Amino acid sequence: MSGHSKWNNIKRKKGAADAKRGAVFTKIGREIQVAVKMGGPDPDVNSQLKDVIAKAKSNNMPNDTIQRSIQKAAGAGANENYESVTYEGYGPAGVAVLVECLTDNRNRTAGEVRHSFDKHGGNLGTNGCVSFMFKRQGSILLAADDTDEESLMLEILECGGEDLQAQKDEDDELVGYCVTTAADNYYAVKTALEAAGHKILESQLERVPDNYISVKDPEQVKKLENLIDALEENDDVQAVYHNWDEEE
């Protein structure tokens, strides 16, 4: 993400989420429902649903659970109506925070999000107070293959991608490559990479900050961690974005 290799942070969060798998499946189930209602139950013609299914599989959601969620969303009995809501504010040390939610009750969600900010040293702000600091960006994680990095970079640029970063595990072993794209080119680049035979492990449209803030004070760091964890544990919250440089 924007000069930093943020996939490690994504993996860290996913690891924490795996410990609460039921909550993760609930969140993904909501995403499936919204995607189906917007574009239909066929992932071959519904790119948004295709992305959510890939996300579900990367979080070890069983195939039969995925299919039940799709069938439920497409059926006449699917009477839950979730809407997308984004909350903005500041965490400790002036860190900008964006919270993307899917909710069937705005009042409940707003109250819970506000409570998390207040409890952990932050302030919930008004719409637009921090969103201008972030841009939409596509992020595509490719499995490592026999293609060398230089050739892959040329291929990425030719199909409209912007950047390529090697992703390594804790033992410094290559596990894949993170491709970044402009939001408008995301699906075109993803389709081109799939057509070229590359295996996509995970992909998403995300919000990326223009600049990152370094936080050194241990007390502030702890408050930030607690705020982000509290928000991510909320069933209505789908994603939390911030400009705290966690790699410092």
ZALO-423297 format. One record per residue: residue number from 0; residue in three letters; x, y, z of N, C-alpha, C in turn. Coordinates in nm, 4 decimals. Each point is the difference from the previous one (the first is absolute). Layout:
N
num_residuo_npx_npy_npz_capx_capy_capz_cpx_cpy_cpz
NUM_ala_X_Y_Z_X_Y_Z_X_Y_Z
...
//
This chain:
248
num_residuo_npx_npy_npz_capx_capy_capz_cpx_cpy_cpz
0_met_0.0821_-0.1190_0.0000_-0.0821_0.1190_0.0000_0.0866_0.1255_0.0000
1_ser_0.0050_0.0678_-0.1092_0.0577_0.1336_-0.0081_0.1370_0.0120_0.0649
2_gly_0.0962_-0.0708_-0.0569_0.1369_0.0148_0.0478_0.0359_-0.0940_0.1126
3_his_-0.0970_-0.0470_0.0733_0.0226_-0.0955_0.1074_-0.0552_-0.1359_-0.0420
4_ser_0.0617_-0.1050_0.0472_-0.0557_-0.1330_-0.0220_-0.0941_-0.0302_0.1153
5_lys_-0.1278_0.0289_-0.0204_-0.0961_-0.0105_0.1090_-0.0681_-0.1359_0.0063
6_trp_0.0350_-0.0929_-0.0918_-0.0687_-0.1290_0.0042_0.0324_-0.0752_0.1285
7_asn_0.1159_0.0253_0.0590_0.0318_-0.0627_0.1285_-0.1010_0.0406_0.1054
8_asn_-0.0421_0.1269_-0.0026_-0.1004_0.0449_0.0947_-0.1339_-0.0670_-0.0275
9_ile_-0.0322_-0.0163_-0.1279_-0.1239_-0.0688_-0.0351_0.0036_-0.1436_0.0522
10_lys_0.1142_-0.0666_-0.0179_0.0120_-0.1381_0.0468_-0.0092_-0.0065_0.1518
11_arg_0.0570_0.1014_0.0678_-0.0060_0.0013_0.1461_-0.1450_0.0108_0.0444
12_lys_-0.0733_0.0900_-0.0652_-0.1385_0.0177_0.0369_-0.0819_-0.1243_-0.0317
13_lys_0.0324_-0.0643_-0.1134_-0.0743_-0.1200_-0.0361_0.0286_-0.1112_0.1002
14_gly_0.1244_-0.0061_0.0485_0.0337_-0.0993_0.1004_-0.0785_0.0209_0.1275
15_ala_-0.0145_0.1265_0.0392_-0.0800_0.0298_0.1186_-0.1459_-0.0332_-0.0250
16_ala_-0.0460_0.0265_-0.1232_-0.1393_-0.0275_-0.0326_-0.0273_-0.1494_-0.0042
17_asp_0.0985_-0.0802_-0.0404_-0.0190_-0.1444_-0.0058_-0.0334_-0.0580_0.1370
18_ala_0.0468_0.0666_0.1041_-0.0285_-0.0470_0.1352_-0.1473_0.0222_0.0343
19_lys_-0.0691_0.0825_-0.0771_-0.1414_0.0280_0.0216_-0.0729_-0.0294_-0.1303
20_arg_0.0152_-0.1204_-0.0475_-0.0452_-0.0353_-0.1337_-0.1482_0.0222_-0.0211
21_gly_-0.0805_-0.0269_0.1031_-0.1430_0.0209_-0.0142_-0.0332_0.1432_-0.0342
22_ala_0.0685_0.0946_0.0649_-0.0237_0.1417_-0.0270_0.0439_0.0353_-0.1416
23_val_0.1116_-0.0582_-0.0435_0.0489_0.0246_-0.1354_-0.1014_-0.0489_-0.1016
24_phe_-0.0538_-0.1199_0.0209_-0.0980_-0.0548_-0.0933_-0.1263_0.0862_-0.0045
25_thr_-0.0391_0.0555_0.1146_-0.1158_0.0889_0.0039_0.0227_0.1227_-0.0870
26_lys_0.1170_0.0601_0.0114_0.0336_0.1180_-0.0799_0.0007_-0.0329_-0.1490
27_ile_0.0644_-0.1122_-0.0344_0.0082_-0.0382_-0.1411_-0.1380_-0.0345_-0.0541
28_gly_-0.0828_-0.0629_0.0828_-0.1368_-0.0303_-0.0414_-0.0773_0.1252_-0.0383
29_arg_0.0218_0.1075_0.0747_-0.0655_0.1270_-0.0331_0.0516_0.0532_-0.1343
30_glu_0.1304_-0.0111_-0.0212_0.0579_0.0466_-0.1265_-0.0569_-0.0793_-0.1172
31_ile_-0.0162_-0.1314_0.0193_-0.0575_-0.0836_-0.1054_-0.1418_0.0461_-0.0314
32_gln_-0.0786_0.0264_0.1041_-0.1384_0.0412_-0.0211_-0.0076_0.1300_-0.0787
33_val_0.0820_0.0976_0.0378_-0.0013_0.1288_-0.0700_0.0450_-0.0176_-0.1449
34_ala_0.1051_-0.0813_-0.0208_0.0512_-0.0211_-0.1361_-0.1041_-0.0679_-0.0883
35_val_-0.0692_-0.1004_0.0536_-0.1026_-0.0712_-0.0771_-0.1149_0.0935_-0.0359
36_lys_-0.0428_0.0807_0.0952_-0.1120_0.0905_-0.0258_0.0363_0.1058_-0.1042
37_met_0.1284_0.0364_-0.0043_0.0432_0.1029_-0.0940_0.0246_-0.0553_-0.1403
38_gly_0.0544_-0.1246_-0.0078_0.0409_-0.0508_-0.1305_-0.0436_-0.1396_-0.0346
39_gly_-0.0802_-0.0632_0.0861_-0.0475_-0.1341_-0.0300_0.0890_-0.1088_0.0594
40_pro_-0.0466_-0.1266_-0.0037_0.0682_-0.1100_0.0687_0.1091_-0.0701_-0.0792
41_asp_0.0259_0.0445_-0.1232_0.0995_-0.0672_-0.0837_0.1333_0.0757_0.0065
42_pro_0.1024_-0.0584_0.0636_0.1277_0.0703_0.0115_0.0706_0.0223_-0.1332
43_asp_-0.0375_-0.0755_-0.1017_0.0624_0.0176_-0.1318_-0.0387_0.1330_-0.0636
44_val_-0.1140_0.0548_0.0408_-0.0436_0.1289_-0.0546_-0.0106_0.1067_0.1092
45_asn_0.0283_-0.0377_0.1220_-0.0066_0.0924_0.1137_0.1394_0.0073_0.0633
46_ser_0.0791_0.0973_-0.0426_0.1389_0.0104_0.0469_0.0089_0.0229_0.1502
47_gln_-0.0937_0.0773_0.0538_0.0016_0.0258_0.1435_-0.0207_-0.1290_0.0784
48_leu_-0.0952_-0.0814_-0.0445_-0.0244_-0.1282_0.0668_0.1212_-0.0915_-0.0129
49_lys_0.0624_0.0016_-0.1164_0.1190_-0.0827_-0.0212_0.1099_0.0361_0.0997
50_asp_0.0178_0.1290_0.0250_0.0994_0.0448_0.0976_-0.0348_-0.0476_0.1405
51_val_-0.1276_0.0103_0.0359_-0.0415_-0.0404_0.1347_0.0183_-0.1503_0.0186
52_ile_-0.0288_-0.0779_-0.1037_0.0198_-0.1454_0.0092_0.1469_-0.0325_0.0207
53_ala_0.0887_0.0698_-0.0729_0.1441_-0.0203_0.0183_0.0408_0.0352_0.1425
54_lys_-0.0563_0.1074_0.0522_0.0287_0.0401_0.1378_-0.0491_-0.1064_0.0979
55_ala_-0.1184_-0.0537_-0.0261_-0.0557_-0.1037_0.0869_0.0901_-0.1231_0.0026
56_lys_0.0470_-0.0407_-0.1171_0.0862_-0.1181_-0.0076_0.1338_0.0237_0.0692
57_ser_0.0539_0.1227_-0.0131_0.1278_0.0301_0.0648_-0.0129_0.0003_0.1514
58_asn_-0.1238_0.0168_0.0500_-0.0263_-0.0061_0.1434_-0.0541_-0.1364_0.0419
59_asn_0.0176_-0.0999_-0.0895_-0.0372_-0.1391_0.0291_-0.1497_-0.0199_0.0230
60_met_-0.0796_0.0803_-0.0657_-0.1451_-0.0183_0.0065_-0.0368_-0.1182_-0.0891
61_pro_-0.0690_-0.1017_0.0526_-0.0324_-0.1196_-0.0805_-0.0837_0.0340_-0.1229
62_asn_0.0218_-0.0753_-0.1077_-0.0725_0.0246_-0.1244_-0.1509_-0.0105_0.0174
63_asp_-0.0452_-0.0972_0.0808_-0.1442_-0.0144_0.0161_-0.0590_0.1186_0.0760
64_thr_0.0782_0.0596_0.0906_-0.0460_0.1190_0.0711_-0.0088_0.1188_-0.0950
65_ile_0.0977_0.0113_-0.0886_-0.0015_0.1069_-0.1008_-0.1237_-0.0140_-0.0888
66_gln_-0.0239_-0.1232_-0.0490_-0.1128_-0.0215_-0.0896_-0.1333_0.0245_0.0702
67_arg_-0.0099_-0.0375_0.1269_-0.1242_0.0258_0.0749_-0.0240_0.1501_0.0134
68_ser_0.1077_0.0735_0.0228_-0.0125_0.1463_0.0127_-0.0468_0.0623_-0.1302
69_ile_0.0537_-0.0491_-0.1120_-0.0410_0.0514_-0.1308_-0.1464_-0.0336_-0.0263
70_gln_-0.0386_-0.1255_0.0260_-0.1380_-0.0427_-0.0243_-0.0980_0.0760_0.0877
71_lys_0.0398_0.0243_0.1251_-0.0868_0.0748_0.0915_-0.0179_0.1433_-0.0493
72_ala_0.1105_0.0602_-0.0448_-0.0066_0.1381_-0.0481_-0.0842_0.0114_-0.1258
73_ala_0.0022_-0.1052_-0.0847_-0.0733_0.0032_-0.1264_-0.1460_-0.0403_0.0173
74_gly_-0.0332_-0.0603_0.1147_-0.1346_-0.0510_0.0212_-0.0985_0.1053_0.0463
75_ala_-0.1244_-0.0371_-0.0082_-0.1067_0.0923_0.0385_0.0007_0.0278_0.1496
76_gly_0.0593_-0.0917_0.0769_-0.0009_0.0177_0.1441_0.1077_0.0915_0.0534
77_ala_0.0798_0.0555_-0.0875_0.1093_0.0869_0.0441_-0.0548_0.1402_0.0247
78_asn_-0.0489_0.0243_0.1235_-0.0650_0.1273_0.0276_0.0876_0.0970_0.0787
79_glu_0.1236_-0.0394_0.0328_0.0885_0.0960_0.0647_0.0493_0.0998_-0.1035
80_asn_0.0028_0.1238_0.0390_0.0481_0.1042_-0.0900_0.1156_0.0742_0.0653
81_tyr_0.1196_-0.0275_-0.0493_0.1185_0.0654_0.0538_0.0395_0.1164_-0.0902
82_glu_0.0412_0.1078_0.0632_0.0478_0.1154_-0.0753_0.1433_0.0312_0.0416
83_ser_0.0714_0.0588_-0.0930_0.1391_0.0353_0.0245_0.0083_0.1384_0.0644
84_val_0.0730_0.0078_0.1114_0.0183_0.1257_0.0712_0.1475_0.0130_0.0361
85_thr_0.0571_0.1188_-0.0172_0.1391_0.0245_0.0370_0.0065_0.1066_0.1086
86_tyr_0.0750_-0.0304_0.1045_0.0211_0.0947_0.1096_0.1457_0.0464_-0.0026
87_glu_0.0212_0.1246_0.0398_0.1331_0.0587_-0.0049_0.0335_0.0649_0.1333
88_gly_0.1276_-0.0034_0.0351_0.0394_0.0642_0.1243_0.1499_-0.0043_0.0196
89_tyr_0.0400_0.0366_0.1194_0.1415_0.0003_0.0359_0.0224_-0.0901_0.1212
90_gly_0.1065_-0.0792_-0.0081_0.0406_-0.0806_0.1127_0.1027_0.0742_0.0827
91_pro_0.0578_-0.0651_0.1012_0.1080_0.0605_0.0780_0.1141_0.0452_-0.0916
92_ala_0.0708_0.1032_0.0415_0.1146_0.0555_-0.0743_-0.0402_0.0610_-0.1336
93_gly_-0.1286_0.0282_-0.0183_-0.0448_0.0639_-0.1225_-0.0063_-0.0900_-0.1208
94_val_-0.0020_-0.1296_0.0214_-0.0069_-0.0956_-0.1110_-0.1394_0.0041_-0.0627
95_ala_-0.0049_0.0143_-0.1326_-0.1275_0.0015_-0.0720_-0.0540_-0.1421_-0.0120
96_val_-0.1308_-0.0164_0.0228_-0.0623_-0.1326_-0.0022_-0.1283_0.0035_-0.0820
97_leu_-0.0122_-0.0944_-0.0937_-0.1212_-0.0207_-0.0790_-0.0579_-0.1366_0.0348
98_val_-0.1304_-0.0046_0.0241_-0.0650_-0.1248_0.0394_-0.1133_-0.0295_-0.0981
99_glu_0.0138_-0.1058_-0.0793_-0.1027_-0.0392_-0.0962_-0.0894_-0.1070_0.0611
100_cys_-0.1307_0.0225_-0.0060_-0.0954_-0.0909_0.0644_-0.1082_-0.0452_-0.0977
101_leu_-0.0587_-0.1155_0.0304_-0.1248_-0.0446_-0.0607_-0.0973_-0.0203_0.1150
102_thr_-0.1094_0.0728_-0.0002_-0.0887_-0.0033_0.1155_-0.1466_-0.0018_-0.0403
103_asp_-0.0817_-0.0585_0.0854_-0.1451_0.0057_-0.0168_-0.0622_0.0942_0.1027
104_asn_0.0866_0.0711_0.0748_-0.0487_0.0941_0.1009_0.1059_0.1084_0.0213
105_arg_-0.0160_0.1115_-0.0694_0.0994_0.1075_0.0066_0.0203_0.0521_0.1420
106_asn_-0.1088_0.0156_0.0751_0.0114_0.0552_0.1347_0.0845_-0.0885_0.0903
107_arg_-0.0238_-0.1310_-0.0084_0.0792_-0.0928_0.0818_0.1465_0.0072_-0.0374
108_thr_0.0294_-0.0063_-0.1287_0.1384_-0.0015_-0.0456_0.0713_0.1298_0.0354
109_ala_-0.0665_0.1136_-0.0233_0.0613_0.1292_0.0321_0.0330_0.0091_0.1488
110_gly_-0.0903_-0.0468_0.0840_0.0242_0.0041_0.1439_0.1168_-0.0879_0.0412
111_glu_0.0079_-0.1188_-0.0581_0.1083_-0.0922_0.0355_0.1354_0.0506_-0.0485
112_val_0.0029_0.0552_-0.1211_0.1257_0.0536_-0.0534_0.0452_0.1196_0.0837
113_arg_-0.0937_0.0897_0.0329_0.0335_0.1158_0.0832_0.0554_-0.0448_0.1360
114_his_-0.0617_-0.1015_0.0578_0.0438_-0.0507_0.1301_0.1444_-0.0512_-0.0082
115_ser_0.0350_-0.0693_-0.1071_0.1364_-0.0510_-0.0162_0.1010_0.1146_-0.0086
116_phe_-0.0347_0.1034_-0.0764_0.0890_0.1161_-0.0087_0.0171_0.0656_0.1362
117_asp_-0.1104_0.0243_0.0691_0.0057_0.0690_0.1292_0.0779_-0.0808_0.1043
118_lys_-0.0219_-0.1301_0.0012_0.0616_-0.0859_0.1015_0.1508_-0.0085_-0.0161
119_his_0.0497_0.0102_-0.1230_0.1417_-0.0242_-0.0259_0.0743_0.1254_-0.0464
120_gly_-0.0452_0.1153_0.0461_0.0758_0.1222_-0.0204_-0.0122_0.0633_-0.1363
121_gly_-0.1076_-0.0309_-0.0724_-0.0198_0.0593_-0.1318_-0.1193_0.0925_-0.0028
122_asn_-0.0293_0.0543_-0.1165_-0.1149_0.0875_-0.0180_-0.0662_-0.0301_-0.1334
123_leu_-0.1287_-0.0344_0.0054_-0.0747_-0.0216_-0.1228_-0.0312_0.1362_-0.0615
124_gly_0.0301_0.0164_-0.1290_-0.0183_0.1285_-0.0660_-0.1164_-0.0001_-0.0963
125_thr_-0.0069_0.1038_-0.0800_-0.1068_0.0147_-0.0992_0.0443_-0.0580_-0.1338
126_asn_-0.0957_-0.0241_-0.0874_0.0312_-0.0516_-0.1336_0.0949_0.0944_-0.0728
127_gly_0.1082_-0.0562_-0.0525_0.0958_0.0796_-0.0749_0.1172_0.0509_0.0806
128_cys_-0.0010_-0.0245_0.1317_0.1060_0.0577_0.0823_0.1360_-0.0655_-0.0234
129_val_0.0024_-0.1270_-0.0421_0.1281_-0.0656_-0.0282_0.0015_-0.0729_-0.1341
130_ser_-0.1150_-0.0181_-0.0635_-0.0030_-0.0806_-0.1229_0.0846_0.0603_-0.1110
131_phe_0.0201_0.1319_0.0027_0.0812_0.0642_-0.1037_0.1462_-0.0418_0.0088
132_met_0.0395_-0.0599_0.1129_0.1381_-0.0453_0.0179_0.0245_-0.1374_-0.0609
133_phe_-0.1057_-0.0647_-0.0499_0.0095_-0.1363_-0.0518_-0.0424_-0.0040_-0.1461
134_lys_0.0531_-0.0957_-0.0726_-0.0425_-0.0234_-0.1379_-0.0390_-0.1465_-0.0161
135_arg_-0.0877_-0.0253_-0.0968_-0.0382_-0.1373_-0.0331_0.1110_-0.0638_-0.0827
136_gln_0.0312_-0.1253_0.0317_0.1061_-0.0703_-0.0717_-0.0312_-0.1485_-0.0054
137_gly_0.0346_-0.0624_-0.1121_-0.0135_-0.1440_-0.0109_0.1250_-0.0689_0.0506
138_ser_-0.0181_-0.1117_0.0686_0.1123_-0.0774_0.0528_-0.0238_-0.1468_-0.0332
139_ile_0.0936_-0.0607_-0.0719_-0.0159_-0.1375_-0.0487_0.1219_-0.0810_0.0440
140_leu_-0.0221_-0.1060_0.0756_0.1096_-0.0847_0.0468_0.0141_-0.1208_-0.0917
141_leu_0.1137_-0.0082_-0.0691_0.0287_-0.1121_-0.0894_0.0875_-0.1025_0.0689
142_ala_-0.0259_-0.1265_-0.0262_0.0873_-0.1054_0.0503_0.1339_0.0058_-0.0732
143_ala_0.1073_-0.0329_0.0686_0.1321_-0.0040_-0.0635_0.0021_-0.1136_-0.1019
144_asp_0.0560_0.0264_-0.1183_0.0137_-0.1047_-0.1014_0.1383_0.0120_-0.0635
145_asp_0.0167_-0.0580_-0.1167_0.1322_-0.0013_-0.0648_0.0339_0.1319_-0.0700
146_thr_-0.0961_0.0920_-0.0068_0.0257_0.1279_-0.0660_0.0951_0.0839_0.0845
147_asp_0.1053_0.0522_-0.0620_0.0908_0.0848_0.0781_-0.0646_0.1365_0.0220
148_glu_0.0462_0.0699_0.1042_-0.0652_0.1237_0.0423_0.0042_0.1078_-0.1078
149_glu_0.1100_0.0104_-0.0725_0.0113_0.1033_-0.1026_-0.1005_-0.0230_-0.1125
150_ser_-0.0115_-0.1252_-0.0440_-0.0960_-0.0314_-0.1061_-0.1434_0.0225_0.0477
151_leu_-0.0254_-0.0355_0.1251_-0.1334_0.0184_0.0547_-0.0347_0.1477_0.0101
152_met_0.0984_0.0814_0.0370_-0.0243_0.1437_0.0103_-0.0380_0.0579_-0.1363
153_leu_0.0696_-0.0421_-0.1048_-0.0325_0.0466_-0.1348_-0.1416_-0.0412_-0.0390
154_glu_-0.0353_-0.1227_0.0364_-0.1338_-0.0502_-0.0305_-0.1064_0.0821_0.0740
155_ile_0.0295_0.0331_0.1260_-0.0932_0.0792_0.0803_-0.0238_0.1362_-0.0649
156_leu_0.1081_0.0647_-0.0402_-0.0123_0.1324_-0.0609_-0.0753_-0.0053_-0.1323
157_glu_0.0236_-0.1051_-0.0775_-0.0657_-0.0128_-0.1300_-0.1511_-0.0183_0.0127
158_cys_-0.0430_-0.0649_0.1074_-0.1441_-0.0230_0.0152_-0.0671_0.1099_0.0835
159_gly_0.0762_0.1042_0.0371_-0.0612_0.1149_0.0665_0.0241_0.0099_0.1485
160_gly_0.0814_-0.0899_0.0565_0.0325_0.0078_0.1418_0.1006_0.1103_0.0282
161_glu_0.0171_0.0324_0.1287_0.0869_0.1117_0.0364_0.1289_-0.0417_0.0690
162_asp_-0.0050_-0.1050_0.0807_0.1184_-0.0355_0.0776_-0.0041_-0.1474_0.0364
163_leu_0.1157_-0.0501_0.0415_0.0146_-0.1406_0.0376_0.0966_-0.0083_0.1170
164_gln_-0.0394_-0.0716_0.1042_0.0867_-0.0174_0.1158_0.0051_-0.1465_0.0401
165_ala_0.1216_-0.0514_0.0174_0.0167_-0.1372_0.0463_-0.0498_-0.0121_0.1432
166_gln_-0.0667_-0.1107_0.0298_-0.0504_-0.0264_0.1348_0.0723_-0.1212_0.0573
167_lys_0.0566_0.0164_0.1183_0.0775_-0.1080_0.0614_-0.0562_-0.0370_0.1363
168_asp_0.0242_-0.1250_0.0398_-0.0482_-0.0448_0.1301_0.1012_0.0335_0.1081
169_glu_-0.0253_-0.0496_0.1219_0.0869_0.0313_0.1128_0.1407_-0.0548_-0.0176
170_asp_0.0153_-0.1008_-0.0843_0.1322_-0.0583_-0.0262_0.0654_0.0608_-0.1233
171_asp_-0.0553_0.1105_-0.0476_0.0520_0.0725_-0.1163_-0.0114_-0.0813_-0.1283
172_glu_-0.0947_-0.0926_-0.0042_-0.0255_-0.0785_-0.1205_-0.1097_0.0674_-0.0822
173_leu_0.0208_0.0043_-0.1316_-0.0981_0.0627_-0.0883_-0.1296_-0.0806_-0.0005
174_val_-0.1112_0.0684_0.0263_-0.1305_-0.0675_-0.0008_-0.0908_0.0526_-0.1111
175_gly_0.0356_0.1140_-0.0582_-0.0826_0.0538_-0.1065_0.0366_0.1434_-0.0320
176_tyr_-0.0867_0.0633_-0.0780_0.0214_0.1387_-0.0403_-0.1301_0.0776_0.0176
177_cys_0.0120_0.1201_0.0502_-0.1157_0.0874_0.0144_0.0005_0.1010_-0.1135
178_val_-0.1046_-0.0049_-0.0822_-0.0157_0.0920_-0.1122_-0.0952_0.1112_0.0424
179_thr_0.0383_0.1241_-0.0240_-0.0894_0.1114_0.0290_-0.0469_0.0633_-0.1301
180_thr_-0.1248_0.0456_0.0006_-0.0616_0.0588_-0.1184_-0.0821_0.1216_0.0406
181_ala_-0.0248_0.0871_-0.0976_-0.0999_0.1041_0.0210_-0.1363_-0.0671_0.0126
182_ala_-0.0894_0.0608_0.0763_-0.1312_-0.0607_0.0225_-0.0731_-0.0270_-0.1308
183_asp_0.0103_0.0925_-0.0950_-0.0706_-0.0151_-0.1280_0.0540_-0.1157_-0.0835
184_asn_0.1249_-0.0389_0.0219_0.0625_-0.1072_-0.0784_-0.0010_-0.1347_0.0715
185_tyr_-0.0509_-0.0025_0.1210_0.0119_-0.1197_0.0849_-0.0517_-0.1262_-0.0682
186_tyr_-0.1250_0.0013_-0.0461_-0.0581_-0.1217_-0.0571_0.0652_-0.0374_-0.1324
187_ala_0.0394_0.0990_-0.0794_0.0658_-0.0289_-0.1276_0.1354_-0.0666_0.0228
188_val_0.0761_0.0503_0.0966_0.1308_-0.0593_0.0307_-0.0170_-0.1402_0.0563
189_lys_-0.0948_-0.0157_0.0890_-0.0241_-0.1317_0.0597_-0.0387_-0.1021_-0.1066
190_thr_-0.0881_0.0399_-0.0903_-0.0435_-0.0895_-0.1081_0.1173_-0.0383_-0.0898
191_ala_0.0863_0.0986_-0.0315_0.1156_-0.0262_-0.0867_0.0980_-0.0962_0.0667
192_leu_0.0214_0.0157_0.1294_0.0921_-0.0883_0.0721_-0.0547_-0.1426_0.0071
193_glu_-0.1303_-0.0125_0.0228_-0.0623_-0.1329_0.0016_0.0111_-0.0653_-0.1379
194_ala_-0.0244_0.0784_-0.1045_0.0068_-0.0531_-0.1368_0.1414_-0.0435_-0.0355
195_ala_0.1004_0.0650_0.0611_0.1401_-0.0351_-0.0267_0.0449_-0.1213_0.0806
196_gly_-0.0886_-0.0521_0.0851_0.0318_-0.1219_0.0743_0.0550_0.0205_0.1391
197_his_0.0006_0.1230_0.0483_0.0499_0.0245_0.1356_-0.1068_-0.0377_0.1028
198_lys_0.0421_-0.0590_0.1109_-0.0914_-0.0379_0.1055_-0.0175_0.1164_0.0967
199_ile_-0.1235_0.0457_0.0142_-0.0299_0.1104_0.0908_-0.0438_-0.0568_0.1348
200_leu_0.0759_0.0317_0.1030_-0.0289_-0.0508_0.1336_-0.1075_0.0839_0.0691
201_glu_0.0043_0.1289_-0.0229_-0.0965_0.0903_0.0631_0.0053_0.1335_-0.0733
202_ser_-0.1121_0.0684_-0.0038_-0.0025_0.1308_-0.0648_-0.1092_0.0842_0.0622
203_gln_0.0174_0.1309_-0.0067_-0.0987_0.0886_0.0595_0.0215_0.1435_-0.0458
204_leu_-0.1071_0.0768_0.0068_0.0086_0.1451_-0.0114_0.0087_0.0539_0.1414
205_glu_0.0949_0.0857_0.0248_0.0214_0.0488_0.1357_0.0281_0.1492_-0.0012
206_arg_0.0075_0.0574_0.1168_0.0327_0.1411_0.0149_0.1428_0.0106_0.0525
207_val_0.0788_0.0815_-0.0651_0.1414_0.0128_0.0327_0.0309_0.1452_0.0351
208_pro_0.0654_0.0247_0.1136_0.0301_0.1385_0.0378_0.1091_0.0604_-0.0874
209_asp_-0.0085_0.1298_-0.0210_0.1033_0.0700_-0.0765_0.1312_0.0057_0.0784
210_asn_-0.0101_0.0099_0.1315_0.1184_0.0065_0.0865_-0.0264_-0.0774_0.1283
211_tyr_0.1074_-0.0475_0.0602_-0.0102_-0.0772_0.1230_0.0553_0.0790_0.1186
212_ile_-0.0552_-0.0287_0.1190_0.0437_0.0642_0.1236_0.0766_-0.1012_0.0841
213_ser_0.1168_0.0395_0.0483_0.0781_-0.0841_0.0899_-0.0388_0.0312_0.1443
214_val_-0.0286_-0.1026_0.0772_-0.0369_0.0174_0.1404_0.1012_-0.0762_0.0853
215_lys_0.0705_0.0707_0.0859_0.1069_-0.0613_0.0790_-0.0411_-0.0283_0.1446
216_asp_-0.0897_0.0811_0.0528_-0.0369_-0.0125_0.1417_-0.0724_-0.1325_0.0260
217_pro_0.0521_-0.0846_0.0894_-0.0599_-0.1330_0.0241_-0.1453_0.0065_0.0449
218_glu_-0.0348_0.0995_0.0784_-0.1376_0.0119_0.0472_-0.0947_0.0316_-0.1153
219_gln_0.0433_0.0888_-0.0891_-0.0803_0.0337_-0.1165_-0.0120_-0.1192_-0.0947
220_val_0.1091_-0.0743_-0.0159_-0.0017_-0.1196_-0.0845_-0.1025_-0.0999_0.0527
221_lys_-0.0006_-0.0200_0.1309_-0.0933_-0.0951_0.0607_-0.1445_0.0445_-0.0215
222_lys_-0.0241_0.1298_0.0150_-0.1355_0.0517_-0.0210_-0.0439_-0.0197_-0.1455
223_leu_0.0924_0.0239_-0.0928_-0.0319_-0.0204_-0.1407_-0.0334_-0.1453_-0.0281
224_glu_0.0805_-0.0895_0.0524_-0.0258_-0.1432_-0.0193_-0.1363_-0.0381_0.0560
225_asn_-0.0322_0.0511_0.1192_-0.1285_-0.0323_0.0626_-0.1167_0.0572_-0.0798
226_leu_0.0170_0.1217_-0.0538_-0.1064_0.0609_-0.0807_-0.0249_-0.0815_-0.1259
227_ile_0.1059_-0.0336_-0.0705_-0.0148_-0.0754_-0.1251_-0.0605_-0.1376_0.0271
228_asp_0.0470_-0.0665_0.1054_-0.0547_-0.1316_0.0347_-0.1482_0.0095_0.0343
229_ala_-0.0372_0.1014_0.0788_-0.1402_0.0156_0.0403_-0.0896_0.0221_-0.1219
230_leu_0.0468_0.0814_-0.0934_-0.0788_0.0248_-0.1215_-0.0115_-0.1259_-0.0842
231_glu_0.1106_-0.0717_-0.0174_-0.0015_-0.1194_-0.0852_-0.0819_-0.1130_0.0601
232_glu_-0.0182_0.0000_0.1316_-0.0789_-0.1044_0.0649_-0.1497_0.0255_-0.0124
233_asn_-0.0385_0.1184_-0.0447_-0.1410_0.0324_-0.0168_-0.0541_-0.0713_-0.1243
234_asp_-0.1099_-0.0726_0.0152_-0.0560_-0.0768_-0.1118_-0.0394_0.0882_-0.1178
235_asp_-0.0353_0.1259_0.0254_-0.0424_0.0893_-0.1077_0.1177_0.0564_-0.0788
236_val_0.1198_-0.0066_0.0555_0.1180_0.0603_-0.0625_0.0626_-0.0978_-0.0982
237_gln_0.0155_0.0430_-0.1246_0.0600_-0.0838_-0.1039_0.1486_0.0277_-0.0173
238_ala_0.0417_0.1238_0.0184_0.1411_0.0347_-0.0190_0.0331_0.1263_0.0788
239_val_0.1220_0.0037_0.0511_0.0511_0.1177_0.0702_0.1284_0.0427_-0.0696
240_tyr_0.0047_0.1258_-0.0442_0.1190_0.0541_-0.0645_0.0529_0.1161_0.0844
241_his_0.1322_0.0146_0.0011_0.0601_0.1075_0.0800_0.1335_0.0376_-0.0623
242_asn_0.0573_0.1088_0.0469_0.1310_0.0429_-0.0515_0.1102_-0.0122_0.1041
243_trp_-0.0191_-0.0917_0.0931_0.1056_-0.0305_0.0973_0.1021_-0.0929_-0.0651
244_asp_0.1252_0.0349_0.0054_0.1070_-0.0829_-0.0572_0.0357_-0.1091_0.0995
245_glu_-0.0653_-0.1160_-0.0136_0.0224_-0.1110_0.0921_0.1347_-0.0673_-0.0191
246_glu_0.0668_0.0300_-0.1104_0.1284_-0.0659_-0.0261_0.1166_0.0690_0.0706
247_glu_-0.0282_0.1154_0.0599_0.1075_0.0695_0.0711_0.0371_-0.0762_0.1260
//
